[in-house]
Amino acid sequence: MQCLLVGLVLLAATTQCVSRSVSVYDAKGLFADRLTQEDRARLLKCPCSSASLCLPVDFAGKKTRKEIFAFSVATDDRWKQYDWEQLTTVAWNEDKELLCHAHSKGVKIVVKHNFDDVNQLCNVSARQEWIKVQCQCTSLRATACSAPIECCDCVLQTTYNMIVENYADGVNIDTEKPMHGETSKCLASLVHELRHELEQHALTQNAQITFDVPWAPRGVDGRYYPWSELAAASDFLFVMSYDMRSQIYDACVAGANSPLALVKQGLQEFLFANDIAPSKLVLGVPWYGYRYPCLQEQQGAAAIDDASWCQIRPVPFFGAPCSDAAGGQIDYGDIRRLVKSHGLLEQWDPTTLTPFVWYSPPEGGRYQIWFDNPRSLKAKYALVCELGLRGVGMWNADTLDYTAVNDSQTMWSSLAEALQP
């Protein structure tokens, strides 16, 4: 690696306004391709203490372990409190201090980039514009180019450029739009074309591509995706086993965000009904809950205390008469603060294997909060080994109250204990 960095410095010293690629030291296969002038110039601007920390994380030759994939969305520095010894990938956070720290720990960073204009998915040109290096050239002989010719300034909002400008290791695609038929086939083409393009460049030839999918491959929220094709084109699918009451067809009552039996059933449908390899699935679990206002508040608190259910306002969603949109998401750290400050009694639902609490705020009303805690999450984590999955991840790592050290440590340690070999 030291030879590579010295080579980068020497090559950058001869910077010219050309796009000629120059061979660099091949650090155990890290770069089987060649760095361009733009690559070298970018690495010279590395914000880390060592330029090596701006290179992609290389797992080659290292002992494989379960994927631990964390979404990081807060704009403060609570990421410093993550359990970095467990993590393998952190998604969405483009903080450069986080980048340097993550790479120093051998943890990958992946950016978020969605293709949300569903009507353009079958437009090949639109797909290429989303994927490729798009440059504007100063030469009178060319006005635009897909690879640098002479002096070109590259637009940053292509997938390739988002990865390399952030010194990242790949991309997470969170396009959760409803689609079916030919449009869905074009979605698979998009990811296949992205893979092909990234493989052409030194800094992205081994880039990680992940795609977020709903808890089951059955048209959840109108998503009829080509699951097997997406899995083939991606490193893995992140199965979002939460928000599972987005379409409620039975009693319109508050309920579990991530009931264990349905979590397992959804995973099995990916594995057995769609013939997707377990190594292509990462189980996504919720580190948050839902806070539901109960309609039966007018009946009196005593009546509610005697009931185990909370009737909610019917909010239709994708044809269903009721949905979790009647409630609102609440972070696990906030739930723990409420439990402790108001002396709330955590109850356990034996059907969904998840906890819930009743809550009456000072301003009035009555609420039921359903969530996941270390006990319920351990049962879900166990599915990773039971089904042979690639790993597990959470939405999201910033929902914990890291000032409550015992609570946050318990959440992280329950994950570590569940995945011990």
Secondary structure, 3 states (H helix, E strand, C coil): CHHHHHHHHHHHCCCCCCCCCECCCCCCCCCCCCECHHHHHHHHCCCCCCHHHHCCCCCCCCCCCCEEEEECCCCCCHHHHCCCCCCCEEECCCCHHHHHHHHHCCCEEEEECCCCCHHHCCCHHHHHHHHCCCEEECCCCCCEECCCCCCEEECCCCHHHHHHHCCCCEEEECCCCCECHHHHHHHHHHHHHHHHHHCCCCCCCCCEEEEEEECCCCCHHHECCCHHHHHHHCCEEEEECCCCCCCECCCCECCCCCCHHHHHHHHHHHHHHCCCCHHHEEEEEECEEEEEECHHHHHCHHHHHHCCCCECCCCCECCECECHHHCEEEEHHHHHHHHHHHCCCCEEECCCCEEEEEECCCCCCCEEEECCCHHHHHHHHHHHHHHCCCEEEEECCCCCCCCCHHHHHHHHHHHHHHCCC
